[in-house]
Amino acid sequence: MNTKERLNLSDENYNLLFDIRRSIRYHERRMAFFYFVQNVTNFFTLLMVGVVVMDFAKEGKAPEWMVYIGVVAALLSALDLVIGLSKRSALHSALREKFANLEIEIISGPPDTEVWSDYLKQRLIIEKDEPAIYYAIDGLCRNELLIAEGFSPKKPDDIKYFAKIGCFHRMTSQFLRWENTFSF
């Protein structure tokens, strides 16, 4: 029994709940990506600090690999400042939290049509704060949620619901938006 049957939802209400759940997964992925890049940046920055301390402690010219680590650390730190990795991670965390709270409201609330129009309004209010969508990630989240709902990409009747996302699109999903590439 899937969520639609368990909660006795109309198609429209089920689609709203599905989109909210997909948004939660989407923002979790974006948050994790920015958090990961920020941690890598911090690691290289700390490594560079250690290299600088070691360089001052010894005599002579610094080894070439220390210079490369310094360049990588400087580039990553500049990237962190320009992109604002911690701000973006925090934004996606806050959006995920808002969508999760809305999901809790929906599941614990009545299947009344008037209440559902309020849920739709709340979703639109949350979405106005969203940055541009990365469509390959959105498609991956859709596929993941479809599998969680009991659909299978191997069943001929279910395959039409899944986004077809290739390896290259997966690898570049956090960097390129891939507008007008996928249809759901």
C-alpha positions in Angstrom: 0.0 0.0 0.0 1.5 3.3 -1.0 1.1 6.7 0.6 -1.8 7.7 -1.6 -3.8 4.7 -0.6 -2.8 4.8 3.1 -3.8 8.5 3.5 -6.7 8.2 1.1 -5.5 11.2 -1.0 -6.8 12.5 -4.3 -4.4 12.6 -7.2 -3.9 16.4 -6.7 -3.2 16.1 -3.0 -0.9 13.1 -3.5 1.1 15.1 -6.2 1.5 18.0 -3.7 2.8 15.6 -1.0 5.1 13.9 -3.5 6.5 17.3 -4.6 7.1 18.3 -1.0 8.9 15.0 -0.3 11.0 15.4 -3.5 11.9 18.9 -2.4 13.1 17.6 1.0 15.4 15.1 -0.8 16.6 17.8 -3.2 17.6 20.2 -0.5 19.3 17.4 1.5 21.5 16.7 -1.5 22.3 20.3 -2.1 23.0 20.9 1.6 25.3 17.8 1.7 27.2 18.9 -1.4 27.9 22.4 -0.1 28.8 21.0 3.3 31.2 18.5 1.7 32.9 21.2 -0.4 33.2 23.4 2.6 34.9 20.6 4.6 37.3 19.9 1.8 38.2 23.6 1.7 38.7 23.7 5.4 40.9 20.6 5.3 43.2 22.1 2.7 43.3 25.4 4.5 44.3 23.7 7.7 46.8 21.6 5.8 48.3 24.7 4.4 48.6 26.3 7.8 50.6 23.2 8.9 52.7 23.5 5.8 53.5 27.2 6.5 54.4 26.4 10.1 56.7 23.6 8.9 58.2 25.9 6.3 59.1 28.5 8.8 60.7 25.9 11.1 63.2 24.7 8.5 65.8 26.3 6.5 65.9 26.6 2.7 63.3 26.6 -0.1 59.9 24.9 0.4 59.3 21.7 -1.5 57.3 22.0 -4.7 54.3 20.0 -3.3 53.9 22.5 -0.5 53.6 25.3 -3.0 50.9 23.3 -4.9 49.0 22.6 -1.7 49.1 26.3 -0.9 47.7 27.2 -4.4 44.9 24.7 -4.0 44.1 26.0 -0.5 44.1 29.6 -1.7 41.8 28.8 -4.7 39.4 26.8 -2.5 39.3 29.5 0.1 38.6 32.1 -2.6 35.9 29.9 -4.0 34.4 29.6 -0.5 34.3 33.3 -0.1 32.9 34.0 -3.6 30.3 31.3 -3.6 29.5 31.4 0.1 29.4 27.7 0.8 28.3 27.9 4.4 25.5 30.3 3.4 24.3 28.0 0.7 24.4 25.0 2.9 22.5 26.9 5.6 19.9 28.0 3.0 19.3 24.5 1.8 19.1 23.2 5.4 16.5 25.8 6.2 14.4 25.0 3.1 14.6 21.3 3.9 13.4 22.0 7.4 10.5 24.1 6.2 9.4 21.4 3.7 9.8 18.7 6.3 7.6 20.7 8.7 5.0 21.1 6.0 5.1 17.3 5.3 4.5 16.6 9.0 1.5 19.0 8.9 0.1 17.3 5.9 0.4 13.8 7.2 -1.0 14.7 10.6 -3.8 16.8 9.2 -7.2 15.9 7.7 -7.6 15.1 4.0 -9.9 18.2 3.7 -9.8 20.2 0.5 -9.8 23.6 2.3 -6.8 22.6 4.4 -5.0 21.4 1.3 -5.3 24.7 -0.4 -3.5 26.2 2.6 -0.8 23.5 2.2 -0.3 24.5 -1.4 -0.1 28.2 -0.3 2.6 27.2 2.3 4.5 25.3 -0.4 4.5 28.3 -2.7 5.7 30.6 0.1 8.6 28.3 0.8 9.4 28.0 -2.9 9.8 31.7 -3.3 13.0 31.5 -1.3 14.5 28.7 -3.3 17.5 29.3 -5.5 17.4 28.0 -9.1 16.7 24.3 -9.5 19.3 21.8 -10.7 17.2 19.6 -12.8 19.3 16.5 -12.8 19.3 16.4 -9.0 15.6 17.0 -9.0 15.2 14.1 -11.4 17.4 11.8 -9.3 15.3 12.8 -6.2 12.1 12.0 -8.1 13.4 8.6 -9.1 14.6 7.9 -5.6 11.1 8.8 -4.2 9.3 6.7 -6.8 11.3 3.7 -5.7 10.5 4.5 -2.1 6.8 4.6 -3.0 7.0 1.1 -4.6 7.5 1.9 -8.3 10.1 0.0 -10.2 12.2 1.3 -13.1 12.2 -2.4 -14.3 8.4 -2.6 -14.6 7.1 -1.6 -18.1 4.1 0.2 -16.6 6.2 2.2 -14.2 9.2 3.2 -16.4 7.3 6.2 -17.8 7.3 7.9 -14.4 11.1 7.8 -14.1 13.5 10.5 -15.3 16.2 9.2 -17.6 19.4 10.6 -16.3 22.7 9.5 -17.8 26.1 9.1 -16.1 27.5 12.4 -17.4 24.4 14.3 -16.1 24.7 12.5 -12.7 28.4 13.5 -12.4 27.7 17.1 -13.3 24.4 17.4 -11.5 25.7 19.6 -8.7 27.5 22.0 -11.1 25.2 22.4 -14.2 21.5 23.2 -14.1 20.6 21.1 -17.2 17.6 23.2 -18.0 15.2 21.8 -20.7 17.0 18.5 -20.6 14.6 16.3 -18.7 10.9 15.9 -18.8 9.0 14.3 -15.9 
